[in-house]
Protein backbone atom coordinates (compact mmCIF):
# COMPACT_ATOMS: atom_id res chain seq x y z
CA UNK A 1 0.00 0.00 0.00
CA UNK A 2 0.99 3.60 -0.50
CA UNK A 3 2.99 5.20 2.28
CA UNK A 4 1.50 8.47 3.40
CA UNK A 5 4.63 9.84 5.03
CA UNK A 6 7.15 8.70 2.42
CA UNK A 7 8.49 10.93 -0.31
CA UNK A 8 10.44 10.34 -3.47
CA UNK A 9 10.03 7.45 -5.88
CA UNK A 10 7.07 5.84 -4.13
CA UNK A 11 4.94 8.98 -4.04
CA UNK A 12 5.85 9.80 -7.66
CA UNK A 13 4.69 6.34 -8.70
CA UNK A 14 1.43 6.83 -6.81
CA UNK A 15 0.89 10.24 -8.43
CA UNK A 16 1.49 8.86 -11.90
CA UNK A 17 -0.82 5.94 -11.16
CA UNK A 18 -3.57 8.30 -9.99
CA UNK A 19 -3.21 10.41 -13.15
CA UNK A 20 -3.36 7.30 -15.34
CA UNK A 21 -6.43 6.04 -13.48
CA UNK A 22 -8.25 9.36 -13.95
CA UNK A 23 -7.39 9.33 -17.67
CA UNK A 24 -8.55 5.72 -17.98
CA UNK A 25 -11.78 6.59 -16.14
CA UNK A 26 -12.46 9.42 -18.59
CA UNK A 27 -11.76 7.22 -21.59
CA UNK A 28 -13.82 4.32 -20.31
CA UNK A 29 -16.75 6.60 -19.46
CA UNK A 30 -16.85 8.19 -22.90
CA UNK A 31 -16.66 4.80 -24.58
CA UNK A 32 -19.43 3.56 -22.25
CA UNK A 33 -21.47 6.65 -23.09
CA UNK A 34 -21.10 5.82 -26.79
CA UNK A 35 -21.96 2.16 -26.22
CA UNK A 36 -25.16 3.12 -24.42
CA UNK A 37 -26.32 5.54 -27.10
CA UNK A 38 -25.55 3.12 -29.93
CA UNK A 39 -27.14 0.20 -28.11
CA UNK A 40 -24.00 -1.90 -28.05
CA UNK A 41 -24.70 -3.71 -24.79
CA UNK A 42 -21.97 -6.31 -25.28
CA UNK A 43 -19.41 -3.55 -25.67
CA UNK A 44 -20.78 -1.87 -22.53
CA UNK A 45 -20.30 -5.10 -20.61
CA UNK A 46 -16.66 -5.35 -21.67
CA UNK A 47 -16.08 -1.69 -20.85
CA UNK A 48 -17.53 -2.18 -17.37
CA UNK A 49 -15.16 -5.10 -16.86
CA UNK A 50 -12.41 -2.69 -17.90
CA UNK A 51 -13.10 -0.67 -14.75
CA UNK A 52 -12.31 -3.73 -12.65
CA UNK A 53 -9.19 -4.33 -14.73
CA UNK A 54 -7.98 -0.76 -14.25
CA UNK A 55 -8.61 -1.04 -10.51
CA UNK A 56 -6.68 -4.28 -10.29
CA UNK A 57 -3.75 -2.98 -12.35
CA UNK A 58 -3.55 0.27 -10.39
CA UNK A 59 -3.43 -1.50 -7.04
CA UNK A 60 -1.00 -4.17 -8.25
CA UNK A 61 1.41 -1.99 -10.22
CA UNK A 62 0.96 1.41 -8.58
CA UNK A 63 0.61 0.20 -4.99
CA UNK A 64 -2.29 2.57 -4.33
CA UNK A 65 -5.48 2.16 -2.31
CA UNK A 66 -8.57 0.71 -4.03
CA UNK A 67 -10.86 3.37 -2.56
CA UNK A 68 -8.93 6.20 -4.15
CA UNK A 69 -8.78 4.28 -7.43
CA UNK A 70 -12.57 3.86 -7.40
CA UNK A 71 -13.06 7.55 -6.72
CA UNK A 72 -10.71 8.60 -9.50
CA UNK A 73 -12.34 6.22 -11.96
CA UNK A 74 -15.77 7.72 -11.30
CA UNK A 75 -14.85 11.42 -11.01
CA UNK A 76 -14.52 12.09 -14.78
CA UNK A 77 -18.14 10.98 -15.25
CA UNK A 78 -19.59 13.34 -12.62
CA UNK A 79 -19.88 16.48 -14.81
CA UNK A 80 -21.60 14.52 -17.55
CA UNK A 81 -23.96 12.74 -15.20
CA UNK A 82 -24.84 15.99 -13.45
CA UNK A 83 -26.00 17.20 -16.86
CA UNK A 84 -27.54 13.94 -18.15
CA UNK A 85 -29.52 13.07 -15.05
CA UNK A 86 -31.74 16.18 -14.87
CA UNK A 87 -32.00 16.34 -18.68
CA UNK A 88 -33.24 12.74 -18.81
CA UNK A 89 -36.02 13.15 -16.24
CA UNK A 90 -38.59 14.91 -18.49
CA UNK A 91 -38.07 12.47 -21.35
CA UNK A 92 -37.49 9.14 -19.60
CA UNK A 93 -38.93 9.71 -16.14
CA UNK A 94 -37.20 9.60 -12.79
CA UNK A 95 -36.70 5.82 -12.49
CA UNK A 96 -34.94 5.54 -15.87
CA UNK A 97 -32.98 8.75 -15.33
CA UNK A 98 -31.59 7.28 -12.09
CA UNK A 99 -29.75 4.73 -14.22
CA UNK A 100 -27.06 7.36 -15.01
CA UNK A 101 -25.97 7.91 -11.39
CA UNK A 102 -26.32 4.18 -10.78
CA UNK A 103 -23.98 3.50 -13.70
CA UNK A 104 -21.34 5.82 -12.23
CA UNK A 105 -21.63 4.09 -8.86
CA UNK A 106 -21.27 0.74 -10.62
CA UNK A 107 -18.16 1.95 -12.43
CA UNK A 108 -16.51 3.07 -9.21
CA UNK A 109 -17.63 -0.07 -7.41
CA UNK A 110 -16.15 -2.32 -10.07
CA UNK A 111 -12.86 -0.44 -9.85
CA UNK A 112 -12.86 -0.91 -6.08
CA UNK A 113 -13.69 -4.62 -6.38
CA UNK A 114 -10.90 -5.10 -8.91
CA UNK A 115 -8.46 -3.46 -6.53
CA UNK A 116 -9.66 -5.48 -3.57
CA UNK A 117 -9.38 -8.72 -5.52
CA UNK A 118 -5.68 -8.10 -6.10
CA UNK A 119 -5.00 -7.31 -2.43
CA UNK A 120 -6.34 -10.65 -1.18
RORO-859912 format. One record per residue (C-alpha): x, y, z; residue in one letter. Coordinates in pm, 1 decimal, m for minus. Example, Ala and Ser with C-alpha at 12.3 -4.5 7.8 and 13.67 -1.06 7.14 Angstrom:
<pts>
<pt X="1230.0" Y="m450.0" Z="780.0" residu="A"/>
<pt X="1367.0" Y="m106.0" Z="714.0" residu="S"/>
</pts>
This chain:
<pts>
<pt X="0.0" Y="0.0" Z="0.0" residu="X"/>
<pt X="98.6" Y="359.6" Z="m50.4" residu="X"/>
<pt X="299.0" Y="519.7" Z="227.9" residu="X"/>
<pt X="149.7" Y="847.4" Z="340.1" residu="X"/>
<pt X="463.4" Y="984.4" Z="502.7" residu="X"/>
<pt X="714.5" Y="870.0" Z="242.4" residu="X"/>
<pt X="848.8" Y="1092.8" Z="m30.8" residu="X"/>
<pt X="1043.7" Y="1034.0" Z="m346.8" residu="X"/>
<pt X="1002.6" Y="744.7" Z="m588.3" residu="X"/>
<pt X="707.3" Y="583.7" Z="m413.3" residu="X"/>
<pt X="493.6" Y="898.3" Z="m404.4" residu="X"/>
<pt X="584.9" Y="980.3" Z="m765.7" residu="X"/>
<pt X="469.2" Y="633.7" Z="m870.2" residu="X"/>
<pt X="143.1" Y="683.4" Z="m681.3" residu="X"/>
<pt X="89.2" Y="1023.6" Z="m843.0" residu="X"/>
<pt X="148.6" Y="886.2" Z="m1190.3" residu="X"/>
<pt X="m81.9" Y="594.5" Z="m1116.0" residu="X"/>
<pt X="m356.6" Y="829.8" Z="m998.5" residu="X"/>
<pt X="m320.8" Y="1040.5" Z="m1315.1" residu="X"/>
<pt X="m335.5" Y="730.1" Z="m1533.8" residu="X"/>
<pt X="m643.0" Y="603.7" Z="m1347.7" residu="X"/>
<pt X="m824.6" Y="936.2" Z="m1395.0" residu="X"/>
<pt X="m739.1" Y="933.1" Z="m1766.9" residu="X"/>
<pt X="m855.4" Y="571.6" Z="m1797.9" residu="X"/>
<pt X="m1177.6" Y="658.8" Z="m1614.4" residu="X"/>
<pt X="m1246.0" Y="941.7" Z="m1859.2" residu="X"/>
<pt X="m1175.6" Y="722.0" Z="m2159.0" residu="X"/>
<pt X="m1382.4" Y="432.3" Z="m2030.6" residu="X"/>
<pt X="m1674.7" Y="660.3" Z="m1945.8" residu="X"/>
<pt X="m1685.0" Y="819.2" Z="m2289.7" residu="X"/>
<pt X="m1666.3" Y="479.8" Z="m2457.9" residu="X"/>
<pt X="m1943.3" Y="355.8" Z="m2224.8" residu="X"/>
<pt X="m2147.1" Y="664.7" Z="m2309.4" residu="X"/>
<pt X="m2110.3" Y="581.9" Z="m2678.6" residu="X"/>
<pt X="m2196.5" Y="216.2" Z="m2622.1" residu="X"/>
<pt X="m2516.5" Y="312.2" Z="m2442.0" residu="X"/>
<pt X="m2632.1" Y="553.6" Z="m2710.3" residu="X"/>
<pt X="m2554.5" Y="312.4" Z="m2993.3" residu="X"/>
<pt X="m2714.5" Y="20.4" Z="m2811.0" residu="X"/>
<pt X="m2399.8" Y="m190.3" Z="m2805.2" residu="X"/>
<pt X="m2470.3" Y="m370.8" Z="m2479.1" residu="X"/>
<pt X="m2197.1" Y="m631.1" Z="m2528.0" residu="X"/>
<pt X="m1941.2" Y="m355.2" Z="m2567.1" residu="X"/>
<pt X="m2077.7" Y="m186.8" Z="m2253.4" residu="X"/>
<pt X="m2029.9" Y="m510.1" Z="m2060.8" residu="X"/>
<pt X="m1666.4" Y="m534.7" Z="m2166.9" residu="X"/>
<pt X="m1607.6" Y="m168.6" Z="m2084.7" residu="X"/>
<pt X="m1752.6" Y="m217.9" Z="m1736.8" residu="X"/>
<pt X="m1515.8" Y="m509.8" Z="m1685.8" residu="X"/>
<pt X="m1241.0" Y="m268.9" Z="m1789.9" residu="X"/>
<pt X="m1310.1" Y="m67.3" Z="m1475.0" residu="X"/>
<pt X="m1230.9" Y="m373.2" Z="m1264.7" residu="X"/>
<pt X="m918.9" Y="m433.2" Z="m1472.6" residu="X"/>
<pt X="m797.6" Y="m76.3" Z="m1424.8" residu="X"/>
<pt X="m861.4" Y="m103.8" Z="m1050.5" residu="X"/>
<pt X="m667.6" Y="m428.5" Z="m1028.7" residu="X"/>
<pt X="m374.6" Y="m298.2" Z="m1234.5" residu="X"/>
<pt X="m354.6" Y="26.8" Z="m1038.9" residu="X"/>
<pt X="m342.9" Y="m149.9" Z="m704.4" residu="X"/>
<pt X="m99.9" Y="m416.9" Z="m824.6" residu="X"/>
<pt X="141.4" Y="m198.8" Z="m1021.7" residu="X"/>
<pt X="95.9" Y="140.8" Z="m858.4" residu="X"/>
<pt X="60.8" Y="20.3" Z="m498.9" residu="X"/>
<pt X="m229.1" Y="256.5" Z="m432.7" residu="X"/>
<pt X="m547.6" Y="215.6" Z="m231.3" residu="X"/>
<pt X="m857.5" Y="70.6" Z="m402.9" residu="X"/>
<pt X="m1085.8" Y="336.9" Z="m255.8" residu="X"/>
<pt X="m893.2" Y="620.2" Z="m414.8" residu="X"/>
<pt X="m877.8" Y="428.3" Z="m743.0" residu="X"/>
<pt X="m1256.7" Y="385.8" Z="m739.7" residu="X"/>
<pt X="m1306.5" Y="754.9" Z="m672.2" residu="X"/>
<pt X="m1070.7" Y="860.3" Z="m949.9" residu="X"/>
<pt X="m1234.1" Y="622.1" Z="m1195.6" residu="X"/>
<pt X="m1577.3" Y="771.8" Z="m1130.3" residu="X"/>
<pt X="m1485.0" Y="1141.6" Z="m1101.0" residu="X"/>
<pt X="m1452.0" Y="1209.1" Z="m1477.9" residu="X"/>
<pt X="m1813.9" Y="1098.3" Z="m1525.4" residu="X"/>
<pt X="m1959.2" Y="1334.2" Z="m1261.8" residu="X"/>
<pt X="m1988.5" Y="1648.4" Z="m1480.6" residu="X"/>
<pt X="m2159.8" Y="1452.4" Z="m1755.1" residu="X"/>
<pt X="m2396.1" Y="1273.6" Z="m1520.4" residu="X"/>
<pt X="m2483.7" Y="1599.2" Z="m1344.5" residu="X"/>
<pt X="m2600.3" Y="1719.5" Z="m1686.3" residu="X"/>
<pt X="m2753.7" Y="1393.8" Z="m1815.0" residu="X"/>
<pt X="m2952.3" Y="1306.7" Z="m1504.8" residu="X"/>
<pt X="m3173.6" Y="1618.3" Z="m1487.3" residu="X"/>
<pt X="m3200.3" Y="1634.4" Z="m1867.6" residu="X"/>
<pt X="m3323.5" Y="1274.5" Z="m1881.3" residu="X"/>
<pt X="m3601.6" Y="1315.0" Z="m1624.4" residu="X"/>
<pt X="m3858.6" Y="1490.5" Z="m1849.2" residu="X"/>
<pt X="m3807.3" Y="1247.2" Z="m2135.1" residu="X"/>
<pt X="m3748.5" Y="913.8" Z="m1960.4" residu="X"/>
<pt X="m3892.8" Y="970.8" Z="m1614.2" residu="X"/>
<pt X="m3720.3" Y="960.1" Z="m1278.8" residu="X"/>
<pt X="m3669.8" Y="581.5" Z="m1249.3" residu="X"/>
<pt X="m3494.4" Y="553.8" Z="m1587.4" residu="X"/>
<pt X="m3298.4" Y="874.9" Z="m1532.8" residu="X"/>
<pt X="m3159.3" Y="728.4" Z="m1209.0" residu="X"/>
<pt X="m2974.6" Y="473.3" Z="m1422.4" residu="X"/>
<pt X="m2706.3" Y="735.9" Z="m1501.3" residu="X"/>
<pt X="m2597.4" Y="791.4" Z="m1139.3" residu="X"/>
<pt X="m2631.8" Y="417.7" Z="m1078.0" residu="X"/>
<pt X="m2398.1" Y="350.4" Z="m1370.4" residu="X"/>
<pt X="m2134.2" Y="582.2" Z="m1223.4" residu="X"/>
<pt X="m2163.1" Y="409.0" Z="m885.6" residu="X"/>
<pt X="m2127.1" Y="73.6" Z="m1061.7" residu="X"/>
<pt X="m1816.2" Y="195.4" Z="m1242.8" residu="X"/>
<pt X="m1651.2" Y="306.8" Z="m921.2" residu="X"/>
<pt X="m1763.0" Y="m7.5" Z="m741.0" residu="X"/>
<pt X="m1615.1" Y="m232.2" Z="m1007.0" residu="X"/>
<pt X="m1285.5" Y="m44.2" Z="m984.6" residu="X"/>
<pt X="m1285.5" Y="m90.8" Z="m608.1" residu="X"/>
<pt X="m1369.2" Y="m462.2" Z="m638.0" residu="X"/>
<pt X="m1090.1" Y="m509.9" Z="m891.1" residu="X"/>
<pt X="m845.6" Y="m346.0" Z="m653.4" residu="X"/>
<pt X="m966.2" Y="m547.6" Z="m356.5" residu="X"/>
<pt X="m937.7" Y="m872.1" Z="m552.4" residu="X"/>
<pt X="m568.0" Y="m809.5" Z="m609.5" residu="X"/>
<pt X="m500.1" Y="m731.3" Z="m243.4" residu="X"/>
<pt X="m633.9" Y="m1064.8" Z="m118.3" residu="X"/>
</pts>
